[in-house]
C-alpha cells in the first residue's frame, strides 16, 4: 500500500537511536553507508547548498527499493561549481540544516566513510586533467551539436574545482593519521 510507512518509520527510528549501539548496527542494516556518504560528499564538493543535508534541506529523495536498502537520489543540482547561489570553494565540509544528517556524518565510523569519499574525489574526478578532459568533451559536444553558446568557456568551472580540490586536500591533511610499519615488511606473532 502507498500508505504503509513501516520502512520509513524504521529508518527514522534507526537514525534517531542511541549511539553507539543500536545506532551503528541499525543504520548500517538499512543504508549503504559508503553510498550515502558519497552522495553527501558530492553535494559538498560541488557547493550545492540547496540540497538535503546541507543548507536548505531539499532537492534529494530517499528511496527504498523492494529488495535493497534506502538510497539517496539527488536532483535539481544547478546552483553549483561557483555559480551565484552555490557555496564557494572554501565552504565547510560539515554542518547543515538537518541535525539527523549532521549526526550521521559525525558518527566516527560513518565520518571515516565520508572522508574516504572526499579523498576518492580529490584523487580521481577532481584532478585537473581528469576534470578538464570530461568537462571539455561535454562542452565541445554541445557546441558541435549547436546547443552551446560560443562565448561560454569552461575555465570558471575548472578554477572552482581546482580551488575546491585544494581546500579539501587541506582538510584531509588535518585528519590524516600517521601510520607506518618500521623494519621488516614480514613478521609474525603468537599474540592477538
N, C-alpha and C positions, 0 to 999 in steps of 0.2 A: 504494500500500500504506500502511496505517496505521503501518507500521514503517519508512517511509522518512523519515529525519530530515535529508535533504540540505538543504532550505531552512532549517531551524532551525540546522544547523551553519554554514551560510553566514552567517546573521545573527550568530551568536556570534563567528565569526571576524572579521566586519566591525567589530563594536563593541569588539573587543579588538585591532584593528590599530594599527600605529604612526601617530602623529599628526605633522604634519597630514595627510599622504598616506601610505598609501592610505585612511586612516580616513574623511576627509570624503567622498571620492567613493564609496567602498563603502557607507557608511551611507546617504548620500543616494540611492543607487540602490535601496536595499532598503526604506526607510521614507519616508513623507511627514513630513519633519522638523517642519514647521509644525503638522501634525495631532498628532504625538506631544507637542510642547511645549505645545499647548493642553490636551491631556488631563492632562499632568503639572502644568500650572499650575492647572487647575480643582481637582485634588486638594489642592494647597497653599492655594488661595483658600478653600475650604470647610473646611479644617482636618482633612482625612481622613488622620490619621496612621496609619490602619490599612490603608494602600494601598501597592502596589508603587512603589518609588522614593521612599518617604517613610519612615515609622517602622518599620513591621512587615513590609514587603515582601511583601504579599499582596493579594488582592481585585482582581486585574486579570489578564486574559488577553492574551497576544499571539496574534494570529490571522493566518494567511496565506491570503487568498483565492487561488484558482487563477490569476486574471488581474490581480492587483493586489499592491501592496506590503504589508508587515506592518502590522497595525492593533493598537492598544491598545483593549481593551474593559473598562472599569471595571465593577465590580459590588459589591454589598454596601456601599453608601455610606450608612451610617446613623449613624455617630459624627461628626457634622459640625455646623457653624454654632453652635458654642458648647456642644454637649452634653457630658456628663461625660467621655467618652473622647476627644473631639476636641481638636485643638490650639486654643489661644487666638488671639485676633485679632492678636496681635503675634508669633506664631510665625514663625521664619525662613522664607525662601523657598527656601533651598538646603540641601543636605546631607541624606542619608538613609541607609537601611540597605543600599543596593546601590551599591557603588563603580562598577559599569558605568553605571548611570543617572546618578550624580553626574558621571562623566566625560563622558557625553553632554551633560548640561546645561552643563558647564563649558567645552566646546569653543566658542571665540569665535563662530563663525558660528551655531551652534545656540543658544547663550546669547542672542543677539540675537532669535532666534525666540521664545524663552521670555519675554523681556522684552516683545516685541510682544503675546504672548498675555495677559500681565498688564495691559498698557496697554489692550488692547481690552476687557478685563473691567471695568476701573475707569471707562472711558468709555462703557460700554454697560450690561450687566445689573446691575452693582453701583451704578449711580446710584440714589440713594434712591427717586426716584419710579418708576423702571422696576422696581426690585425690589419695592417696595410694591404696585404695580399687579399684578404677577404673583403674588406670594405671597398677597395678599388675595383675588384672584379664585379661586385654588385652594382656599384655606381656606373661603371663602364657599360655593363649590360643594360641598365636603364637608359643611359644616354643613347646607346646603339638602337634600342627599341623605340626611341623617340619619347620616352617617358620622363626624362630628366632634363632640367634646365641647364643650359650651357654655362651660366655664370656661377653655379654652385661648385664648391670643391669639398674634398673630404678632410682638408687639413684641420679644421676645427675639431672634428671627431678624433683625429689622431693625436692632437695636442691634449685633449681631455683625457684620453686613455693613457697616454704617457705619464701625465701628471697623477692620475688616479693610481696607476701601477706603482709609481714611486712612493706615493703615500702609503699604499697597502704594504709594500715591502718594508717601509719604516716601521709599521705596526707589527708586522711579522717578526722583525728583528728584536722587538721589545719582548716578545713572548717565546723566542727560540730558546730551547733548553740545550745547554751544552752537554754533550754526551760523547764519550769516547771509550774505546776498549784499547788499553795500552798493553804492549807486549805482544805475545804470540796471538795469532788470529785463530788458533785452535787450542781449546783447553777442555778439561773435564773435571767434574767434582762428584763427590758422593753425598752432597747436601742439596736440599731444595733451594 
